[in-house]
Amino acid sequence: MLFAAAAAYVIGAIPIGYLVARLFGVPDIRRHGSGNIGATNVLRTAGWLPGLVTLAADIAKGWLAVAVAGRLAGGESAGLAMGAVAAVVGNCWSIFLGFRGGKGVATGLGALLRLAPLATLAALPVFLVVVATTRFVSLGSLLGAACVPFGALALGAARPVVIGAFGVAAIVVLRHHANIARLRAGTEKRLGERSVPGAEAHAP
């Protein structure tokens, strides 16, 4: 089980946004915009194409990490749940970036799609409606992530699956503490506002 979690962590730790940004001419995405390696900051700093590539690849690695963990754990729900949490931990605290990383949203989405697919798909409209109406990706991510464990619980998912979904949601909320502060202060950037390349990062 621990080997399965370790494998999921390593897959989750692959710094997709950092690598994609470098490929599109941004040497170190951590020195631009919010300083985050996630799809939103890549989009604002490098453009829509690298942002979408980062988003798709992060979702894929989250799904793959849980699939691999499940395979190594013999398909047990506990192994899948541990893999989901480990993948998001890897994304947020990557061994390849000195234990820094993203905020776990896209990787968490991929992981939850493998762990609790119906609950995750049911939560997606929440994310889409919030982002469409407010243009705050962070707010949509927070509310969408929070809906998944409750959806899993309501759908009668196995206890490890529910616990794993709560674990993923808790990490996403924890990693958005600065966004929550900016939302409360009215200074959070909306989707579509570009960061100026070369600007110093203002968030960890």
Secondary structure, DSSP 8 states (H G I E B T S, - for coil): -HHHHHHHHHHHHS-HHHHHHHHTT-S-GGGSTTS--SHHHHHHHH-HHHHHHHHHHHHHHHHHHHHHHHHHTTT-HHHHHHHHHHHHHHHHSBGGGTSB---SHHHHHHHHHHHSHHHHHHHHHHHHHHHHHH--HHHHHHHHHHHHHHHHHHTT--HHHHHHHHHHHHHHHHHTHHHHHHHHHT----TT----TT------
